[in-house]
Amino acid sequence: MMSSNEWPLVFFTMLSQISVGILIGMLILWITIRNMETETAESLKRVLLLTAMGSMGIALLLSFLHLSMPQHAMYAMSNVRTSWLSREILLASLFLLTLILCYTSARYNIPHRNLFNQLFLASLIVGLVFMWAIPKVYMIPTVPLWDTPSTPLAFFNTALMLGGGVALVVTALLASGKSMLPGIAQMQSVLFFMITAAVFIGLLNMFLLQPDMGAVAGNLPANVDYASWQTLRIFFLLAGYSALAYWIAYQLPHPGGATSMLIYIAVACLFISELAGRYLFYASYYRVGV
């Protein structure tokens, strides 16, 4: 069973990945959608940045709960040259800083709005490098279930799926109580296909790349009910995606579809699925050799 002290790490990684995923979703929207209505695009940009900033800020606060002595957190960045953990904390801090600059640029013109594109690109690059640093912390040769290509793929896929899902929720909240905002339906369609790609990649990773934890369960330091957790993970993944597919096929084309409760239920299911997967990841820790 996973140690209770590791739950802060679960939420630190997932919230961090959501934050990066929101930026990826923003980039995809701005690349794929042309001539967006300015007021809608600006409102969405500010709210998405605020959401990403809040998610990353909470993630950093939660990371301190994992430390036995939080007052020594400053020393976590003392070994950046050789330690992926130090790099992870440094990149997390830089990512939050760039998000704050992006938001103040878009919302308060500090620094100037003309610098927003450069700030956004810098934040996205830092976020992607941060996304690479997170799994590198866990890819230790003596931990065989973690030291595989499946680990970075799974972490990156969480960013795509949940970042896209949270962005979809934001679009629904913006449209709630109002008539359909111009361009919102098109944005939601793009985000749906982003989530679709993540679900497809996640299933491929789950069945083709991830090590068979069930085959080595006897080697684990504590009994883990792998089959039950994996079933729970797959059930909520398929339930969440099915709800989104139904929503986009039958509710989005009709007036008020953007505010459907199915969006919130579906994204909650996807979050539970990823939470179960992250539980299995941390519970699969066992070392071999020295």
C-alpha positions as CSV (number, residue, x, y, z in Angstrom):
1,M,0.0,0.0,0.0
2,M,1.2,3.5,-0.8
3,S,2.5,5.5,2.2
4,S,0.3,8.3,3.4
5,N,3.3,10.6,3.2
6,E,3.3,10.2,-0.6
7,W,-0.2,11.6,-1.2
8,P,1.2,15.2,-1.3
9,L,3.4,14.0,-4.2
10,V,0.4,12.5,-6.0
11,F,-1.3,15.8,-6.0
12,F,1.8,17.8,-6.6
13,T,2.6,15.9,-9.8
14,M,-1.1,15.9,-11.0
15,L,-1.7,19.6,-10.3
16,S,1.6,20.5,-11.9
17,Q,0.7,18.5,-15.0
18,I,-2.7,20.1,-15.2
19,S,-1.1,23.5,-15.2
20,V,1.3,22.6,-18.0
21,G,-1.6,20.9,-19.9
22,I,-3.7,24.1,-19.7
23,L,-0.9,25.9,-21.5
24,I,-0.6,23.1,-24.1
25,G,-4.4,23.4,-24.6
26,M,-4.1,27.2,-25.1
27,L,-1.4,26.7,-27.7
28,I,-3.5,24.2,-29.6
29,L,-6.5,26.5,-29.5
30,W,-4.6,29.5,-30.8
31,I,-3.0,27.3,-33.6
32,T,-6.1,25.6,-34.8
33,I,-8.7,28.4,-34.4
34,R,-8.5,31.4,-36.7
35,N,-10.4,34.7,-36.4
36,M,-11.6,34.0,-32.8
37,E,-13.9,36.7,-31.4
38,T,-11.6,38.9,-29.5
39,E,-13.6,39.4,-26.3
40,T,-14.2,35.6,-25.9
41,A,-10.5,34.8,-26.6
42,E,-9.2,37.4,-24.2
43,S,-11.6,36.3,-21.4
44,L,-10.7,32.7,-21.9
45,K,-7.0,33.5,-21.9
46,R,-7.1,35.3,-18.6
47,V,-9.2,32.7,-16.8
48,L,-7.1,29.8,-18.1
49,L,-3.9,31.5,-17.0
50,L,-5.4,32.2,-13.6
51,T,-6.4,28.6,-13.3
52,A,-3.0,27.3,-14.4
53,M,-1.3,29.7,-11.9
54,G,-3.6,28.6,-9.1
55,S,-3.1,25.0,-9.8
56,M,0.7,25.3,-9.9
57,G,0.7,27.4,-6.7
58,I,-1.3,24.8,-4.8
59,A,1.0,22.1,-6.2
60,L,4.1,23.8,-4.8
61,L,2.5,24.3,-1.4
62,L,1.5,20.6,-1.3
63,S,5.1,19.6,-2.1
64,F,6.2,21.0,1.2
65,L,4.0,18.6,3.0
66,H,6.1,15.7,1.8
67,L,9.2,17.1,3.6
68,S,9.8,16.0,7.2
69,M,11.2,19.4,7.8
70,P,9.5,22.0,5.5
71,Q,11.7,24.8,6.9
72,H,14.6,23.2,5.0
73,A,12.9,23.3,1.6
74,M,15.3,26.0,0.4
75,Y,18.1,23.3,0.4
76,A,16.1,21.2,-2.1
77,M,17.6,23.3,-4.9
78,S,21.2,23.1,-3.7
79,N,22.3,20.3,-6.1
80,V,20.9,21.4,-9.5
81,R,24.0,20.3,-11.4
82,T,23.5,16.6,-10.6
83,S,20.1,16.1,-8.9
84,W,16.8,15.8,-10.9
85,L,14.9,16.5,-7.7
86,S,16.7,19.9,-7.3
87,R,16.0,20.6,-11.0
88,E,12.4,19.7,-10.5
89,I,11.9,22.2,-7.7
90,L,13.8,24.9,-9.5
91,L,11.8,24.4,-12.7
92,A,8.5,24.3,-10.7
93,S,9.4,27.7,-9.2
94,L,10.4,29.2,-12.5
95,F,7.3,27.9,-14.1
96,L,5.1,29.5,-11.5
97,L,7.0,32.8,-11.9
98,T,6.5,32.8,-15.7
99,L,2.8,32.0,-15.3
100,I,2.4,35.0,-12.9
101,L,4.2,37.2,-15.5
102,C,1.9,35.9,-18.3
103,Y,-1.2,36.6,-16.2
104,T,-0.2,40.1,-15.1
105,S,0.8,40.9,-18.7
106,A,-2.7,39.8,-20.0
107,R,-4.7,41.3,-17.1
108,Y,-2.8,44.3,-15.9
109,N,-0.5,45.2,-18.7
110,I,2.5,44.5,-16.4
111,P,4.8,43.9,-18.2
112,H,3.4,45.3,-21.5
113,R,0.8,43.3,-23.3
114,N,3.0,43.4,-26.4
115,L,5.3,41.0,-24.5
116,F,2.6,38.4,-23.8
117,N,3.4,36.1,-26.7
118,Q,7.1,35.9,-25.7
119,L,6.2,35.4,-22.0
120,F,3.7,32.7,-22.9
121,L,6.3,30.9,-25.1
122,A,8.8,31.1,-22.3
123,S,6.3,29.7,-19.8
124,L,5.4,26.9,-22.1
125,I,9.0,25.9,-22.7
126,V,9.8,26.0,-19.0
127,G,6.7,23.9,-18.3
128,L,7.6,21.3,-20.9
129,V,11.1,21.0,-19.5
130,F,9.6,20.8,-16.0
131,M,7.3,18.0,-17.3
132,W,10.5,16.1,-18.3
133,A,12.2,16.6,-15.0
134,I,9.3,15.2,-13.0
135,P,9.5,11.6,-14.3
136,K,13.3,11.7,-14.4
137,V,13.2,12.0,-10.5
138,Y,11.5,8.5,-10.5
139,M,13.4,6.8,-13.3
140,I,15.9,5.0,-11.1
141,P,17.6,1.9,-12.4
142,T,17.1,0.1,-9.1
143,V,13.3,0.6,-9.3
144,P,12.4,-1.5,-12.4
145,L,8.7,-0.6,-12.6
146,W,9.5,3.1,-12.8
147,D,12.6,3.0,-14.9
148,T,10.8,2.6,-18.3
149,P,9.7,4.9,-21.2
150,S,6.1,4.4,-19.9
151,T,6.8,6.7,-16.9
152,P,7.4,10.0,-18.8
153,L,4.7,9.1,-21.3
154,A,2.1,8.5,-18.6
155,F,3.0,11.8,-16.8
156,F,2.9,13.8,-20.1
157,N,-0.4,12.1,-21.0
158,T,-1.9,13.3,-17.7
159,A,-1.1,16.8,-18.7
160,L,-2.9,16.4,-22.0
161,M,-5.9,14.7,-20.6
162,L,-6.5,16.7,-17.4
163,G,-5.2,20.0,-18.7
164,G,-7.6,19.7,-21.7
165,G,-10.4,18.6,-19.3
166,V,-9.9,21.6,-16.9
167,A,-9.8,24.0,-19.9
168,L,-13.0,22.5,-21.1
169,V,-14.6,23.0,-17.7
170,V,-13.4,26.7,-17.8
171,T,-15.1,27.2,-21.2
172,A,-18.3,25.8,-19.7
173,L,-18.1,28.0,-16.6
174,L,-17.6,31.1,-18.8
175,A,-20.7,30.3,-20.8
176,S,-22.9,29.3,-17.9
177,G,-25.9,31.6,-17.4
178,K,-25.2,33.3,-20.7
179,S,-26.1,32.7,-24.3
180,M,-23.4,30.8,-26.2
181,L,-20.4,33.0,-26.4
182,P,-18.9,33.4,-29.9
183,G,-16.3,30.8,-30.7
184,I,-16.8,28.8,-27.5
185,A,-18.4,25.7,-29.2
186,Q,-15.4,25.6,-31.6
187,M,-12.9,25.8,-28.8
188,Q,-14.7,23.0,-26.9
189,S,-14.6,20.8,-30.0
190,V,-10.8,21.3,-30.2
191,L,-10.3,20.5,-26.5
192,F,-12.5,17.4,-26.9
193,F,-10.1,16.1,-29.6
194,M,-7.1,16.9,-27.4
195,I,-8.7,14.8,-24.7
196,T,-9.5,12.0,-27.2
197,A,-5.8,11.9,-28.2
198,A,-4.8,11.7,-24.6
199,V,-7.3,8.8,-23.9
200,F,-6.0,6.9,-26.9
201,I,-2.3,7.4,-25.9
202,G,-3.1,6.5,-22.3
203,L,-4.8,3.2,-23.3
204,L,-1.9,2.3,-25.5
205,N,0.6,3.1,-22.8
206,M,-1.4,1.1,-20.2
207,F,-1.7,-2.1,-22.2
208,L,1.5,-2.0,-24.4
209,L,4.2,-0.1,-22.5
210,Q,3.6,-0.2,-18.8
211,P,5.3,-3.1,-16.9
212,D,2.9,-5.8,-15.7
213,M,2.7,-4.9,-12.1
214,G,0.4,-7.9,-11.4
215,A,3.2,-10.2,-12.5
216,V,5.6,-8.9,-9.9
217,A,3.1,-8.1,-7.1
218,G,4.6,-10.7,-4.9
219,N,7.9,-8.7,-4.8
220,L,6.2,-5.6,-3.5
221,P,6.8,-4.6,0.1
222,A,3.1,-4.5,0.8
223,N,0.1,-6.2,-0.8
224,V,-1.4,-4.0,-3.5
225,D,-4.8,-5.0,-5.0
226,Y,-3.6,-4.3,-8.5
227,A,-6.5,-5.8,-10.4
228,S,-9.1,-3.8,-8.4
229,W,-7.3,-0.5,-8.8
230,Q,-6.6,-1.1,-12.5
231,T,-10.3,-2.0,-13.1
232,L,-11.3,1.2,-11.2
233,R,-8.9,3.2,-13.4
234,I,-10.2,1.9,-16.7
235,F,-13.8,2.1,-15.6
236,F,-13.6,5.8,-14.8
237,L,-11.5,6.5,-17.9
238,L,-14.1,5.0,-20.2
239,A,-17.0,6.4,-18.3
240,G,-15.6,9.9,-18.4
241,Y,-14.7,9.7,-22.1
242,S,-18.1,8.2,-23.0
243,A,-19.9,11.0,-21.2
244,L,-17.8,13.6,-23.2
245,A,-18.4,11.8,-26.5
246,Y,-22.2,11.8,-25.8
247,W,-22.1,15.4,-24.8
248,I,-20.2,16.6,-28.0
249,A,-22.4,14.5,-30.3
250,Y,-25.8,15.2,-28.9
251,Q,-25.7,18.3,-26.5
252,L,-23.1,20.6,-27.9
253,P,-24.9,21.2,-31.2
254,H,-28.0,22.5,-29.3
255,P,-28.3,25.8,-27.5
256,G,-27.0,25.6,-23.9
257,G,-24.9,22.5,-24.7
258,A,-21.8,24.3,-23.5
259,T,-23.1,24.4,-19.9
260,S,-24.0,20.7,-19.7
261,M,-23.4,19.1,-16.4
262,L,-21.9,16.1,-18.4
263,I,-18.7,18.1,-18.8
264,Y,-18.2,18.4,-15.1
265,I,-19.1,14.7,-14.5
266,A,-16.8,13.5,-17.3
267,V,-13.8,15.5,-16.2
268,A,-14.3,14.4,-12.6
269,C,-14.3,10.8,-13.9
270,L,-11.1,11.4,-15.8
271,F,-9.5,12.9,-12.7
272,I,-10.5,9.8,-10.6
273,S,-9.0,7.5,-13.3
274,E,-5.7,9.4,-13.3
275,L,-5.7,9.4,-9.5
276,A,-6.1,5.7,-9.4
277,G,-3.3,5.3,-12.0
278,R,-1.0,7.6,-9.9
279,Y,-1.8,5.5,-6.8
280,L,-0.7,2.4,-8.6
281,F,2.4,4.1,-9.7
282,Y,3.6,5.1,-6.2
283,A,2.4,1.8,-4.7
284,S,4.5,-0.1,-7.3
285,Y,7.8,1.1,-5.6
286,Y,10.3,-1.7,-4.9
287,R,14.0,-1.8,-5.3
288,V,16.3,-4.4,-6.6
289,G,20.0,-4.8,-6.1
290,V,21.9,-2.5,-3.7
